[in-house]
Amino acid sequence: MRNFLEWMTGTPLRILVILIGAGLIQSIGSRAITRAMNKLASADLVPGPRNIVARQKERASTIGGVLTATLKSATWIIAIGMALGEFGFDLGPLIASAGIVGVAVGLGAQTLVRDILSGIFMLIEDQYGVGDSVDVLEIEGVVEKVGLRVTTVRDGQGTLWYLRNGEILKVGNQSQSG
């Protein structure tokens, strides 16, 4: 019985603390991102006659979604690595091989990198956002979700299209007024 209690207060307890910590970080971080994006959405960043509050809210919502997904991914990848370390896995060789595999995958996944970079620039340049009516590639519809890699657009017939950001060379946005 004593050996069992010693074992339970060792590795399982540390793993439980890691998982609870990751959950708290994700929860607090998501709330902080939501709060910051709500402040950004309601701030008067463009004073005067060209006040585009609705557009600003859409952009804040899009950026908030991307930041929340990034936080979630990073938090759980680190938590899983820490938990594996508690089980006795040597993470040094894993991290070193991940670097080598990362270079190989990077060379092989150039379209993925292009999609993500295009998504970042699309968000920075505010080309379109959730709720915008767009004409992209051969599709006319309303943007439902904007991610770093893929944009989803629902056309007039109700079909949901998944468009890789790296393939989008020109966009017509009927929702933005000049």
N, C-alpha and C positions, 0 to 999 in steps of 0.2 A: 504493500500500500504506500509506503513512504517513497519508494522508487517511482511509483506512478505520479505521486504529487510533485516530486522534484522534476520529473519529466514535463508535466503539465505546466509548471511555472517557468519552464525554459522556452524551448522553441515554439510550442503552440501559442503561448501567451504573447511572445514577441511578434509572431505572425498576425495574431488577432489585433495587436496594437498597430501594426503596419496597415492592415486593412481598414481599421477604424479611422486612423489618421488620414489615409487616402480618401476615404469617404467624406471626412470633415473638410479636407482641403478642396475637394471637388464641390461640395455644397457651399462653402463660404466663398470660394472663388467664383462660382456661377452666380451667386447672389450679388457679389461685388461687380461683376461684369454687367449684369442686368441693371443694377443701380446706376452704374456709370453710363450705360447706353441710354437709359431713361433721361438722365440729366443732359446728355448730348442731344437727344431728340427734342427736348423742350427748350434748349438754349437758343437764344436769338443770335445765331452766328452770321446771318446775312441781313443786316438792318436795312430799312428803306423799302422802296416799292417792290423789290424783287425778293420778298420774304417767301421762301419755299419750305414751309414747315413740314408739309406732308412728305415731301421728298427727303427731307432730313430725317424724319422718323423711319422711313423705309430703309435708308442707308444705315442708320444706327441699328436697326433690327438685323440687317444682313451681317454687319460687322460683329455684332454681339453673338450671333449664331456661330460664326467662324471662330471667334475667340473662345467660346464655351467648348466647342468640339476639340479645339487644340489643347485647352486645359485638361479636358477629360482624358484625351489620349496620352498626353505627357505624364499625368498623375498616375494612371494605371500601369503604364510601361515601367515607370520607376518603382512603383509598389510591387509589381510582379518580380522585378529584378531583386529587390530587397528581400522578398519572401523566398526566392530561390537561394539567395545567399544564406538565409537562415536554415535551409534544408541541407546546407553544406556544399552547394555547387560553387565551384571556383569561377567567379564572374570575370576575372582578368582575361583568360583565353576567349571567353564568349564575347567580351567587348572588343578585343583585338580582331577576332574573326568577323565580327559584325562590321568593323571598319573596312575590312577587305571585301566582304560580301557587298557592303554599301557602295564601294567603288564599282564593282562589277555590275550590280543592279543599276547604278546610276548611268553607266554606259549603255546598258541594255534598255533602260526605261526613259529614254530621252523624250518620248511623247508625254509621259507622265510629268516629267519636270516642266516641259513646255506648257502643259495644261495648268499646272499649279502656278507657274510664273504669270501666265496670261490671266488667271483668276485673281492674282494679287494686284496686277496692274488695272484690271477691270474694276476692282473694288476701289482702288485709290483714285482712279479717274472718274468714278461714279457714272459709268456708261449706262447701267440699268440696275434696277433693284427689284425686290419682291413686290408684286402688284403692278409692275409696269407692263404696258401693252407694247410688244416688240415684234419686229419683223427680222428674223435671224435665220441665215441659211435659206431654206425654202419654207420656213414655218412662220406663221403669224399666230400669236397668242399672248397669253398673260404669264409672266414669270411667277412661278410658284416657290422656287427655292434657288438660292445662289450659294454655291460652295466654291472652294478654291479650285477643285478639279472639274466639277460638273455643274451645269445650270439646267434646271428643269422648267420646261415651258408647256402649258396646256393650250392646245389649239382650239378653234371654234367647234370642232366635232367632239371634243372631250378627250382626245388622245393626249397622254402625257409623254413629252419628248425629253430625252436625256441628251444634252448637248455638251460635248467636251469643250472646255474653254479654249484649248489650243487650236481647235478647228474653226472657231468663230472668227472670221476675218472682217466681217462688217455687220453692223447692227443698226437697224432703224428703230428708234424709240419714240413712239407716238405720245408717251406720257410726259416727256420732258418738254417744257416750253422754253424757248430761247430768250 
